[in-house]
């Protein structure tokens, strides 16, 4: 999913992190305070692992037809923020998402594609890294579009995406939907104003909704068939980390993707996506676990 990091970077270009906030005031119009509050809500101002979980439904949408649910998905991101000497931060993370049977909710390893009549191997989302940089306040000021209703705070980010496809159609005719990757991501974050303005709260609570429009996944092997995927999900920050995950997700991760249950210790790149991961897996064989 590359949940959050690629999208925030696409929206802002580069961001910065400000100084600690006063308990008596929080002014979202000031870029230092706006980003400081967002990072506190999205991850943590301290260098600690923070786990954010999500659960949703994946729909197939064809021209002139209503969207049709085809499977569930569930996963998590583990992030950390690392303070830099100039006052900026590096946001470093990894994430996984597991596709699930629409009726039973069980994690699936194969999918009988009703649109091609073929059984395909499912490639779970395993993105490492999912990271970006928040430069110091003097580099590029930016304020998030906060909305405040009483003690509730909300931020909505709408991110259009357009860049060259990692899977070009001449090399991957079954997996590629075209020369360019075209998608959009839409996040709605929800937190508490009282937590964000309190300097003693370094890791604020978070819940959110996420929708995404995008091309067919490579492993579905739909080629250039018309249509698209629609993702609809919700999630929250888990205060106790992996121990708060649903049992089946935690056990599956411990067995198959233990590497993804801890945030990176440093910044590195480039960021992984389902498309770059699929390409590496097909060309080189094997998954990183």
Secondary structure, DSSP 8 states (H G I E B T S, - for coil): --TTHHHHHHHHSSEE------TT---TTSHHHHHHHHHHHHS-SSS--EEEEEEEEEEEE-TTS--EEEEEEEEEEEEEEEE-TTS-EEEEEEEEEEEE-TTT--B-SEEEETTTTEEEE---EEEE---EEEE-TTT------EEEETTEEEEEEEEEEEEE-SS-TTT-TTT---SEEEEEEEEEEEEEHHHHT-TT-SS---EEEEEEEE---GGG--TT-S-EEEEEEEEEEETTGGGGS-HHHHHHHHHH-GGGGS--SS-------HHHHHHHHHHH-S---
